[in-house]
């Protein structure tokens, strides 16, 4: 469920169902809409395939190392090889273990502040799992949102919210 803020910011919705073998096509489509310093929020239940999708996006961007879940370290940072997007790093963040109340002395979420500092240094794509956990601090910054819904073992249903449609 999107927050009212995101519903107004990202009004265009697109729903589609894909099998795991079709994830590279979805990753390529996401790379096409990603701009330097954009943020893609990826939501879904435990085991929905968020990290698997992010790993596939990383492969589409040319990341050679295995991307792992940052659940216990909060985020992983990956440097990209030269590519047509102009993006030079990916930050894979997982807000699952955080609380909206974990703030800095300025009242902002400490992890959001750290991510934005890193993003200000070089053209970055932030791929954020569980961004709804820090909704107040983070949702105004989200460029695109992908919701992975429960489905069969063979396929997953995705809701895409953005001003840009995905060409799958």
C-alpha positions in Angstrom: 0.0 0.0 0.0 1.5 3.3 -1.0 1.4 6.3 1.2 -0.8 9.2 0.2 2.4 11.2 -0.6 3.6 8.6 -3.1 0.1 8.2 -4.6 0.2 11.9 -5.6 3.9 12.0 -6.6 3.9 8.8 -8.6 0.4 8.7 -10.2 1.1 6.3 -13.1 0.5 2.7 -12.1 1.4 -0.3 -14.2 0.8 -3.9 -13.1 2.4 -7.0 -14.6 3.2 -10.6 -13.7 6.6 -12.1 -14.4 8.4 -15.4 -13.8 11.9 -15.5 -12.3 13.4 -16.1 -15.8 11.9 -12.8 -16.9 13.6 -10.8 -14.2 16.5 -9.7 -16.5 13.9 -8.1 -18.8 12.5 -6.2 -15.8 16.0 -5.2 -14.7 16.8 -3.8 -18.1 13.6 -1.8 -18.1 14.4 -0.4 -14.6 17.9 0.5 -15.8 16.3 2.4 -18.7 14.2 4.6 -16.4 17.0 5.0 -13.7 18.7 8.4 -13.8 21.7 9.5 -11.8 20.6 10.2 -8.3 17.3 8.5 -8.6 15.8 6.3 -5.9 13.8 3.1 -6.6 11.9 1.8 -3.6 11.2 -1.9 -3.7 8.6 -3.2 -1.3 7.3 -6.7 -0.7 7.0 -9.3 2.1 9.8 -11.4 3.4 11.0 -13.7 0.7 9.2 -11.8 -2.1 12.3 -11.5 -4.2 13.4 -8.0 -3.5 17.1 -8.8 -3.2 17.0 -11.2 -6.1 15.6 -8.4 -8.3 18.2 -5.9 -7.0 20.9 -8.5 -7.8 19.5 -8.8 -11.3 19.5 -5.0 -11.7 23.1 -4.9 -10.6 24.0 -7.5 -13.2 22.2 -5.3 -15.9 24.4 -2.4 -14.8 27.6 -4.5 -15.0 28.2 -5.2 -11.4 30.5 -8.3 -11.4 30.5 -9.1 -7.6 27.7 -11.0 -6.0 25.3 -8.5 -4.5 24.1 -9.7 -1.0 21.4 -8.6 1.3 22.4 -5.6 3.5 19.9 -6.4 6.2 22.5 -6.5 9.0 24.8 -3.8 7.6 22.0 -1.5 6.4 23.5 -0.8 2.9 26.1 -2.1 0.5 27.9 0.2 -1.9 28.9 -0.9 -5.5 31.0 0.9 -8.0 29.8 0.6 -11.6 31.9 0.3 -14.7 31.4 2.9 -17.3 27.8 2.7 -18.7 25.4 4.7 -20.7 23.3 5.8 -17.7 26.0 8.0 -16.2 25.4 6.3 -12.8 28.8 5.4 -11.2 27.6 3.8 -8.0 24.7 1.7 -6.6 23.7 1.8 -3.0 21.6 -1.2 -2.0 19.9 -0.3 1.2 17.6 -2.3 3.5 15.6 -0.3 6.0 13.9 -3.4 7.5 15.7 -3.2 10.9 15.3 0.5 11.3 12.6 2.5 13.0 11.2 5.9 12.0 12.3 7.0 15.5 16.0 6.4 14.8 17.0 10.0 14.1 20.0 12.3 14.3 20.1 15.4 16.5 18.7 17.3 13.5 15.6 15.1 13.5 16.4 13.2 10.3 16.9 9.5 10.0 20.7 8.9 10.3 20.8 6.3 7.5 18.9 8.5 5.1 21.4 11.3 5.8 24.3 9.0 5.2 22.9 7.8 1.9 22.2 11.3 0.7 25.8 12.3 1.6 27.1 9.5 -0.5 24.7 10.3 -3.3 25.9 13.9 -3.3 29.5 12.8 -4.1 28.9 10.9 -7.3 26.0 10.0 -9.7 24.2 7.3 -7.7 21.3 4.9 -8.0 19.7 4.0 -4.6 17.8 0.7 -4.6 15.9 0.7 -1.3 14.2 -2.3 0.3 11.5 -1.5 3.0 11.6 2.3 2.4 8.2 2.4 4.0 9.9 1.9 7.4 11.3 5.4 7.2 8.5 6.8 5.2 8.5 10.3 6.5 12.2 10.8 6.0 12.6 9.0 2.7 9.4 8.9 0.6 9.6 12.5 -0.6 12.9 11.5 -2.3 11.6 8.4 -4.1 11.7 8.6 -7.9 10.0 5.2 -8.6 8.3 2.5 -6.6 7.9 -1.2 -7.2 5.6 -3.3 -5.1 6.1 -7.1 -5.3 2.9 -8.9 -4.4 2.3 -12.4 -3.2 1.8 -14.9 -6.1 2.5 -18.4 -7.2 5.9 -20.1 -6.9 6.4 -19.7 -10.6 5.6 -16.0 -10.9 5.3 -12.7 -9.0 2.9 -9.8 -9.5 4.5 -6.3 -9.6 2.9 -2.9 -9.2 5.0 -0.1 -10.7 4.4 3.5 -9.7 6.2 6.2 -11.5 5.8 9.0 -14.0 7.6 6.7 -16.5 6.1 3.5 -17.9 8.3 0.4 -18.1 8.8 -1.1 -21.5 8.8 -4.8 -20.8 
